[in-house]
Structures are given as structure tokens and as C-alpha cells.
Amino acid sequence: MDCVALAITTPLGVVIHTGDFKIDPTPLDNEPFDLHALAEYGQRGVLLLLSDSTNVDRPGYTESERAVRPRMEDIFNRADAA
């Protein structure tokens, strides 16, 4: 899956609307999140940020998808095929 964000420039300022996204330092598709592009908007000033954040109520961070995959494969391999 891919994520999308919109940066909408209005006469009052920039509005950024994102879908669910993850800043993963080691993504499975080897295409890193373009943090620099997002930071450029921050430097210009953002009037409003509308963003989805899974597990926002949990402290810390979420591991890379690369850490999840082996665990999922292990679960599937041990599952009963019946």
C-alpha cells in the first residue's frame, strides 16, 4: 500500500491533509518517506495539519515493517493447515 498527502495552498496558509502513513527508516519497498518534502512545508509555515495516526495513544514508536514480516511468517508456518 502507498500513502498520499495533500498540501493545499490557500490565501490564509498551507493546509496539509495526510492519510495514514509511517516514517519507516527501512521500508520493505526500499523507498523511504520523503521527510524533506514535508519539512519544506513546515519551514514555509503550516496553518493546519490533518493527519491520521495509528497508536497515537501509545508511547514510543512502531518498529519497521521488516521486523514484523519474520514474526508473521513464523505464525503462518506454525498454523494448522486444516
C-alpha positions in Angstrom: 0.0 0.0 0.0 1.1 3.5 -0.6 0.2 6.7 1.3 -0.8 10.0 0.0 -0.7 13.5 1.4 -2.1 16.8 0.0 -0.5 20.2 0.6 -3.1 22.8 -0.2 -2.0 26.3 -0.5 -4.7 28.8 0.4 -4.7 32.6 0.8 -4.5 32.1 4.6 -1.8 29.5 4.6 -0.9 25.8 3.8 -3.2 23.0 4.8 -1.7 19.5 4.9 -4.0 16.5 4.8 -2.5 13.1 5.1 -3.8 9.6 5.0 -2.3 7.0 7.4 1.5 7.0 6.9 4.6 5.6 8.6 8.1 7.1 8.6 9.9 3.8 8.4 13.7 4.0 8.2 13.9 0.6 6.5 10.7 0.2 4.3 10.1 -3.1 2.6 9.9 -1.4 -0.8 13.2 0.4 -0.2 11.5 3.8 -1.0 11.9 6.0 2.1 9.4 8.5 3.3 10.2 11.9 1.8 10.6 13.7 5.1 12.5 16.6 3.4 9.5 17.4 1.2 7.2 17.5 4.3 9.8 19.6 6.2 9.9 22.2 3.4 6.2 22.9 4.0 6.9 23.2 7.7 9.6 25.8 7.0 7.0 27.8 5.0 4.5 27.5 7.8 1.5 25.3 8.1 -1.8 26.7 9.0 -3.5 23.3 9.6 -2.3 19.7 9.7 -5.0 17.0 9.4 -3.3 13.6 10.0 -4.2 10.1 10.9 -2.0 8.4 13.5 -2.5 4.8 14.5 -1.4 4.1 18.1 -1.0 7.8 18.9 -2.0 7.0 22.4 0.9 4.6 22.9 4.3 5.9 24.0 7.4 5.1 21.9 7.5 4.2 18.2 6.4 1.3 16.0 9.1 -1.0 14.6 9.9 -1.2 10.9 7.8 -3.5 8.8 11.0 -5.5 8.3 10.7 -6.5 12.0 7.1 -7.6 11.6 7.4 -9.8 8.5 9.6 -12.6 10.1 7.2 -12.8 13.0 4.2 -13.1 10.7 5.9 -15.8 8.6 6.6 -17.7 11.8 3.0 -17.5 12.9 1.8 -18.7 9.4 4.3 -21.5 9.4 3.1 -22.8 12.7 -0.6 -22.6 11.9 -2.6 -25.7 11.4 -3.4 -26.1 7.7 -6.8 -27.8 8.4 
